[in-house]
Amino acid sequence: MKNSSKLDLPQGTLDLLILRVVAHGAIHGYAIAQRIQQMSKEALQVQQGSLYPALHRLENQKLLAADWKATETGREAKFYALTPKGQSRLKEETASWARLTEVVGMILQGEIL
């Protein structure tokens, strides 16, 4: 089912989504934004003004490693890959997110006393 309404990302979730996309293999920034949009069935659109600062932050935290390479169109771009530290963070954050959504779901579905 295609969701036609756009969603705003809750604070802090962009880093998790980037790590998840990059976990599939080295990828450049523009392709990360496209993949997030595609995987969310067009519900999420990551703007460059949010994406590139997040990529630089994750690189500075040593969660991503970056290398300049040619894209499929022949242009040079920075390709990002997950580091071992990034893999650990992705695992931790994924578990934390799953727990948070479970708890919020319980509250939203629960009976009001």
Secondary structure, DSSP 8 states (H G I E B T S, - for coil): ----S-----TTHHHHHHHHHHTTS-EEHHHHHHHHHHHTTTS----HHHHHHHHHHHHHTTSEEEEEEE-TTS-EEEEEEE-HHHHHHHHHHHHHHHHHHHHHHHHHHS---
